[in-house]
Amino acid sequence: MHNYARLTPWIMLGSAWLRVHFGHLQYLAFWLFLAARPPALVFDASMLVSHPPSS
């Protein structure tokens, strides 16, 4: 039997390393998924980013 209490920090470090190095692939897949949807269902985030709030 392994000592899982000793392995847990390494598992947490490994998962954090994977998130740092491969997280952008997850976001890329998410945006590709959005791009594959019908245009009427795609939320245009540029409306929030490119235009300043009206005062």
N, CA, C and O of each residue as an XYZ file, in Angstrom:
220
protein
N       0.848     -1.204      0.000
C       0.000      0.000      0.000
C       0.882      1.252      0.000
O       1.903      1.325      0.685
N       0.450      2.224     -0.789
C       1.174      3.479     -0.821
C       0.713      4.368      0.324
O      -0.388      4.225      0.855
N       1.597      5.287      0.681
C       1.230      6.261      1.703
C       0.625      7.467      0.991
O       1.344      8.367      0.557
N      -0.704      7.477      0.876
C      -1.371      8.497      0.070
C      -1.260      9.881      0.703
O      -1.364     10.895      0.012
N      -1.048      9.921      2.023
C      -0.867     11.219      2.664
C       0.422     11.880      2.179
O       0.505     13.106      2.102
N       1.432     11.061      1.851
C       2.680     11.618      1.336
C       2.579     11.906     -0.152
O       3.275     12.783     -0.663
N       1.717     11.175     -0.853
C       1.602     11.384     -2.294
C       0.722     12.578     -2.639
O       0.859     13.159     -3.715
N      -0.187     12.949     -1.728
C      -1.159     13.993     -2.039
C      -0.533     15.323     -2.474
O      -1.000     15.901     -3.455
N       0.509     15.841     -1.791
C       1.096     17.108     -2.261
C       1.652     17.006     -3.678
O       1.564     17.964     -4.446
N       2.224     15.855     -4.033
C       2.785     15.689     -5.376
C       1.677     15.614     -6.412
O       1.822     16.115     -7.527
N       0.554     14.974     -6.033
C      -0.586     14.915     -6.948
C      -1.148     16.320     -7.163
O      -1.517     16.680     -8.281
N      -1.212     17.109     -6.094
C      -1.717     18.474     -6.213
C      -0.775     19.323     -7.061
O      -1.227     20.121     -7.882
N       0.530     19.154     -6.865
C       1.493     19.897     -7.669
C       1.403     19.489     -9.133
O       1.489     20.331    -10.027
N       1.228     18.191     -9.372
C       1.121     17.706    -10.746
C      -0.114     18.250    -11.436
O      -0.057     18.636    -12.603
N      -1.235     18.283    -10.720
C      -2.461     18.784    -11.329
C      -2.352     20.283    -11.589
O      -2.848     20.777    -12.602
N      -1.702     21.011    -10.673
C      -1.507     22.443    -10.887
C      -0.587     22.678    -12.084
O      -0.822     23.594    -12.872
N       0.458     21.858    -12.226
C       1.380     21.977    -13.363
C       0.646     21.724    -14.665
O       0.857     22.424    -15.655
N      -0.234     20.702    -14.658
C      -0.991     20.402    -15.872
C      -1.939     21.546    -16.212
O      -2.129     21.875    -17.383
N      -2.538     22.154    -15.175
C      -3.451     23.269    -15.444
C      -2.695     24.456    -16.026
O      -3.196     25.135    -16.923
N      -1.487     24.708    -15.516
C      -0.713     25.849    -15.999
C      -0.280     25.635    -17.445
O      -0.338     26.560    -18.256
N       0.154     24.421    -17.771
C       0.743     24.179    -19.080
C      -0.272     23.781    -20.134
O      -0.023     23.962    -21.326
N      -1.414     23.241    -19.720
C      -2.380     22.753    -20.698
C      -3.742     23.421    -20.558
O      -4.690     23.053    -21.253
N      -3.844     24.403    -19.660
C      -5.115     25.088    -19.494
C      -5.534     25.837    -20.748
O      -6.724     25.937    -21.046
N      -4.539     26.377    -21.503
C      -4.880     27.129    -22.701
C      -5.519     26.227    -23.750
O      -6.311     26.695    -24.568
N      -5.184     24.940    -23.735
C      -5.821     24.013    -24.668
C      -7.289     23.837    -24.326
O      -8.128     23.690    -25.214
N      -7.596     23.852    -23.032
C      -8.990     23.731    -22.612
C      -9.786     24.946    -23.069
O     -10.906     24.810    -23.561
N      -9.199     26.157    -22.903
C      -9.897     27.360    -23.338
C     -10.023     27.391    -24.858
O     -11.046     27.834    -25.382
N      -9.000     26.929    -25.571
C      -9.069     26.889    -27.028
C     -10.184     25.961    -27.480
O     -10.939     26.291    -28.395
N     -10.290     24.793    -26.838
C     -11.357     23.862    -27.182
C     -12.721     24.469    -26.867
O     -13.689     24.242    -27.592
N     -12.795     25.242    -25.782
C     -14.055     25.890    -25.415
C     -14.471     26.905    -26.469
O     -15.642     26.957    -26.847
N     -13.520     27.722    -26.955
C     -13.855     28.721    -27.968
C     -14.156     28.061    -29.301
O     -14.993     28.560    -30.054
N     -13.488     26.940    -29.617
C     -13.820     26.210    -30.841
C     -15.221     25.634    -30.751
O     -15.948     25.586    -31.743
N     -15.599     25.191    -29.543
C     -16.954     24.685    -29.327
C     -17.970     25.797    -29.546
O     -19.011     25.574    -30.164
N     -17.672     27.003    -29.038
C     -18.581     28.127    -29.246
C     -18.660     28.497    -30.721
O     -19.733     28.826    -31.227
N     -17.517     28.444    -31.412
C     -17.489     28.824    -32.816
C     -18.274     27.837    -33.674
O     -18.737     28.188    -34.759
N     -18.424     26.612    -33.197
C     -19.132     25.592    -33.955
C     -20.643     25.686    -33.761
O     -21.405     25.015    -34.457
N     -21.081     26.533    -32.800
C     -22.517     26.671    -32.568
C     -23.150     27.511    -33.671
O     -22.428     28.207    -34.384
N     -24.466     27.474    -33.839
C     -25.137     28.384    -34.772
C     -24.869     29.839    -34.376
O     -24.796     30.141    -33.185
N     -24.722     30.741    -35.343
C     -24.328     32.123    -35.050
C     -25.285     32.833    -34.097
O     -24.861     33.703    -33.336
N     -26.566     32.476    -34.128
C     -27.539     33.160    -33.284
C     -27.311     32.840    -31.806
O     -27.726     33.601    -30.933
N     -26.647     31.704    -31.526
C     -26.454     31.295    -30.142
C     -25.107     31.743    -29.587
O     -24.851     31.605    -28.391
N     -24.249     32.275    -30.448
C     -22.913     32.683    -30.005
C     -23.004     34.044    -29.328
O     -23.500     35.011    -29.907
N     -22.521     34.102    -28.102
C     -22.507     35.371    -27.374
C     -21.294     36.177    -27.806
O     -20.161     35.703    -27.720
N     -21.534     37.392    -28.270
C     -20.446     38.223    -28.768
C     -19.800     38.973    -27.603
O     -20.292     40.015    -27.171
N     -18.702     38.432    -27.109
C     -18.039     39.043    -25.960
C     -17.368     40.358    -26.342
O     -17.016     41.143    -25.460
N     -17.183     40.616    -27.638
C     -16.526     41.857    -28.045
C     -17.388     43.068    -27.699
O     -16.872     44.181    -27.593
N     -18.688     42.867    -27.522
C     -19.558     43.970    -27.115
C     -19.147     44.481    -25.737
O     -19.267     45.670    -25.442
N     -18.658     43.557    -24.893
C     -18.264     43.947    -23.546
C     -16.867     44.542    -23.524
O     -16.555     45.383    -22.681
N     -16.023     44.103    -24.457
C     -14.607     44.446    -24.372
C     -14.276     45.706    -25.163
O     -13.531     46.561    -24.684
N     -14.829     45.825    -26.380
C     -14.353     46.867    -27.278
C     -15.004     48.216    -27.017
O     -14.425     49.251    -27.348
N     -16.206     48.228    -26.427
C     -16.918     49.482    -26.236
C     -16.868     49.913    -24.773
O     -17.161     49.113    -23.885
N     -16.503     51.158    -24.515
C     -16.524     51.649    -23.133
C     -17.966     51.794    -22.658
O     -18.863     51.987    -23.479
N     -18.204     51.707    -21.364
C     -19.568     51.853    -20.847
C     -20.077     53.271    -21.086
O     -19.342     54.242    -20.911
N     -21.319     53.376    -21.480
C     -21.894     54.699    -21.741
C     -22.218     55.385    -20.422
O     -22.804     54.788    -19.519
N     -21.826     56.644    -20.330
C     -22.062     57.371    -19.088
C     -23.296     58.269    -19.232
O     -23.664     58.969    -18.288
